[in-house]
Amino acid sequence: MLQVVRESAPESVPLLHGEERSAWPVLRIAREQHLDTRIGLEDTLVLPDGTSAAGNSQLVASVLRISAAGAPSATSD
């Protein structure tokens, strides 16, 4: 599907994000594919380990830890 978007609208910048349980796996896929992504309480209420997030800053901190582990950078809303 992403290939179709890239071919039909090469000027577009796809943003990939998941909700609830899919938020973290989809974020990792977006980063591996060098796609824009986002994370926030509107997407998920839990951290990658399944514990409750205290707020958006804690979710973003988790993204930064994933980045430090070698994945491409991400943006947050």
ChimeraX attribute file (.defattr): number of C-alpha atoms within 10 A of each C-alpha:
attribute: neighborCount
match mode: 1-to-1
recipient: residues
	/A:1	6
	/A:2	10
	/A:3	9
	/A:4	9
	/A:5	13
	/A:6	13
	/A:7	11
	/A:8	10
	/A:9	11
	/A:10	11
	/A:11	9
	/A:12	10
	/A:13	11
	/A:14	16
	/A:15	12
	/A:16	18
	/A:17	20
	/A:18	17
	/A:19	17
	/A:20	12
	/A:21	15
	/A:22	12
	/A:23	22
	/A:24	22
	/A:25	13
	/A:26	16
	/A:27	23
	/A:28	21
	/A:29	15
	/A:30	23
	/A:31	19
	/A:32	13
	/A:33	13
	/A:34	15
	/A:35	19
	/A:36	18
	/A:37	22
	/A:38	18
	/A:39	24
	/A:40	19
	/A:41	17
	/A:42	10
	/A:43	16
	/A:44	20
	/A:45	20
	/A:46	20
	/A:47	20
	/A:48	16
	/A:49	8
	/A:50	9
	/A:51	9
	/A:52	13
	/A:53	17
	/A:54	12
	/A:55	13
	/A:56	17
	/A:57	14
	/A:58	16
	/A:59	21
	/A:60	19
	/A:61	12
	/A:62	18
	/A:63	24
	/A:64	15
	/A:65	11
	/A:66	18
	/A:67	15
	/A:68	11
	/A:69	9
	/A:70	10
	/A:71	18
	/A:72	16
	/A:73	17
	/A:74	20
	/A:75	13
	/A:76	13
	/A:77	10
